[in-house]
Amino acid sequence: MSINHIVTPLDSAILDSKEQYVFYHKMIDFAFKELIVAVQRQQLCNEQEVLLFKQYCDLLLYSIEAMRIKYMYDEEDNMKVDLTDSGFPNYLEFRYLFNDLELRDEYLGKLTPIAILKEEFLETLMHKKESINKSKLFQAASIVYYTSVNKQYIFNRFVQGKIINAPKDSKADLLISWSFFDVSHNRPFICFMYFNYDGNNINDYKDEIYEVLKTTSDREMSLDTMAYTIDRRLPKVSPKLIKRIDLGPIHNVFAKDENEITHAILQAIGKKEIALESYAISLKINEVKSNSEFKEGGFFSKQIFQKWDNVFNQNYVFAPHRIIQLLYNKTPDIMNRLAKAPIEVSSLQ
């Protein structure tokens, strides 16, 4: 494990009240759904990429909803939100979900049976006319959590997509996607690779492809370095285009980083110029294309490699109209360097 994979609770801030907790989840869920719609509407990705993008975002939203259920009535523990240019739950929270669900049968065996809990709730509400004790509510939430949350839908540190046919107008035959949660940035990334295969059946080689992607392309790095590594490690694969989407940071009242957009929003919230629920989302799309090929090696061990163009970087900002006005006023240099004008999304009400 490299030093970039080490995460500690010191990287995080605790949501120390249930009101903050409910508000945070509502904001993240709303902002992400707005982002998915806007990416499709603005055609920042092609139709196939949008479908895959949505699937990976759905895994993130599913995991965050599972966290909401997990901590709903827990008085002893609170969810941690990352402080480091992120806005997402700390990566450890995703690991806690995964570890919890590994032991779901053991935990369920310790909880009060549903039938008994229902009787106790009815007795308290109907006969005693009292509110349900929070410890009982936590038991009920825990039952929902352990019985309804599926481990296979939790966003893990690396999520592998399948190999599919590339869209007809692509310069390659096949398309593979994957996503990873970079723990040094505490943000998710989504990647697409268009490639050709020098063989008869791609299924005969898919395990090698999956293994190389998992071991070499599971963290944020220079995109041309990633492309070169994949190309060298997979002699039967000819990558033609690699695209990486950096999701975030999510700029909102919970963020504490030095990002200029975050700082502008926090300052305006502090002065009550904008609402507490104001937010913006930064998104980066980087891609690198192969423009030709060359051979390297001896007579018996020649391998064809790609010559890569310069990495093409595109930065976007998604925000409600009022926040766009604010950012043009407070951070004009950033706004003027975007790939296109800030993309308007709805405000959280």
HURA-V320035 format. One record per pair of residues at least 6 apart in sequence whose ideal C-beta (glycine too) atoms are under 6 Angstrom apart, sorted by sequence separation. I is the first residue (numbers start at 1). GAP is how many residues later the second one is. D is the distance in Angstrom with one decimal. If there is no record, write none. Layout:
I_GAP_D, I_GAP_D
This chain:
15_6_4.6, 82_6_5.7, 124_6_5.3, 166_6_5.3, 199_6_5.9, 268_6_4.6, 297_6_5.3, 166_7_5.9, 181_7_5.2, 182_7_6.0, 255_7_4.6, 269_7_6.0, 295_7_5.1, 296_7_5.9, 328_7_5.2, 45_8_5.8, 71_8_5.1, 81_8_6.0, 82_8_4.8, 124_8_5.7, 166_8_5.7, 231_8_5.5, 327_8_5.6, 15_9_5.8, 166_9_4.2, 180_9_5.6, 217_9_5.3, 230_9_5.8, 295_9_5.6, 296_9_5.8, 40_10_4.8, 80_10_4.3, 251_10_4.9, 121_11_6.0, 163_11_5.7, 164_11_5.4, 179_11_4.7, 251_11_4.4, 293_11_5.3, 294_11_5.8, 67_12_5.6, 227_12_5.9, 163_13_4.8, 178_13_5.3, 216_13_4.8, 265_13_5.8, 293_13_5.9, 79_14_5.9, 251_14_5.2, 177_15_5.1, 227_15_4.9, 292_15_4.6, 161_16_3.6, 253_16_5.6, 290_16_3.8, 291_16_5.7, 161_17_5.5, 176_17_5.2, 36_18_5.5, 160_18_5.2, 290_18_5.9, 291_18_5.2, 324_18_4.5, 175_19_5.5, 261_19_5.8, 159_20_4.4, 288_20_5.3, 289_20_4.9, 36_21_5.4, 174_21_5.5, 212_21_4.6, 223_21_5.9, 158_22_4.9, 172_22_3.8, 212_22_5.5, 172_23_5.3, 173_23_5.2, 253_23_5.7, 288_23_4.8, 315_23_5.4, 316_23_5.9, 319_23_5.8, 321_23_5.5, 157_24_5.1, 170_24_5.4, 172_24_5.3, 315_24_5.9, 32_25_6.0, 286_25_5.7, 287_25_5.2, 314_25_3.8, 317_25_4.6, 318_25_4.8, 67_26_5.8, 112_27_5.6, 252_27_4.3, 286_27_5.2, 318_27_5.0, 320_27_4.1, 111_28_5.8, 166_28_5.3, 32_29_5.7, 251_29_4.4, 285_29_4.6, 63_31_5.9, 66_31_5.6, 111_31_5.9, 205_31_5.7, 250_31_5.4, 284_31_5.4, 111_32_5.7, 249_33_5.7, 283_33_4.6, 178_35_5.4, 185_35_6.0, 282_35_5.7, 28_36_5.8, 182_37_5.2, 199_37_5.4, 280_37_5.9, 281_37_4.5, 108_38_5.1, 180_38_4.6, 182_38_4.5, 198_38_4.7, 246_38_4.0, 107_39_5.5, 163_39_5.7, 280_39_3.7, 245_40_5.3, 104_42_4.8, 195_42_5.2, 196_42_4.4, 244_42_5.1, 25_43_4.6, 163_43_5.8, 195_43_5.9, 280_43_5.3, 195_44_4.7, 243_44_4.2, 195_45_6.0, 278_45_5.6, 193_46_5.6, 194_46_5.0, 242_46_5.5, 194_47_4.3, 241_48_5.1, 193_49_4.9, 101_50_3.9, 160_50_5.5, 240_50_5.1, 192_51_4.6, 191_53_4.8, 189_55_5.9, 190_55_4.5, 98_56_5.3, 158_56_5.5, 97_57_5.1, 189_57_5.6, 268_58_5.6, 188_59_4.9, 158_60_4.7, 187_60_6.0, 73_61_5.4, 94_61_5.8, 187_61_4.2, 227_61_5.2, 15_63_5.5, 223_63_5.0, 14_64_4.7, 15_64_5.6, 73_64_4.2, 74_64_5.7, 224_64_5.3, 73_65_3.8, 223_65_5.0, 14_66_5.5, 264_66_3.9, 264_67_5.5, 12_68_3.6, 13_68_5.3, 73_68_5.0, 172_68_4.1, 235_68_5.1, 72_69_4.4, 171_69_5.1, 12_70_5.6, 13_70_5.4, 261_70_6.0, 260_71_5.0, 277_71_4.4, 69_72_5.9, 11_73_5.7, 231_74_5.6, 69_75_5.8, 70_75_5.1, 231_75_5.2, 69_76_4.7, 12_78_4.1, 227_81_5.6, 66_83_4.5, 7_84_5.0, 224_84_5.2, 7_85_5.5, 224_87_5.6, 223_88_4.8, 91_90_5.7, 62_91_4.9, 63_91_5.1, 63_92_4.5, 91_92_4.8, 60_95_5.1, 91_95_5.6, 59_96_4.5, 88_98_5.8, 86_100_4.1, 86_101_5.3, 84_102_5.7, 82_104_3.9, 48_119_5.2, 46_121_5.9, 56_123_4.5, 52_125_4.7, 56_134_5.1, 53_137_6.0, 49_143_5.7, 86_162_5.9, 87_162_4.9, 86_163_5.2, 87_163_3.1, 85_164_4.9, 87_165_6.0, 87_168_5.1, 85_172_4.4, 81_173_5.3, 83_173_4.8, 85_174_5.6, 7_176_4.9, 5_178_5.6, 4_180_4.4, 24_230_5.9, 35_246_5.5, 31_248_5.4, 31_250_6.0, 38_280_5.5, 35_283_5.8, 42_301_5.7, 38_305_5.3, 38_307_5.4, 34_311_4.0, 34_312_5.7, 30_318_5.0, 27_321_5.9
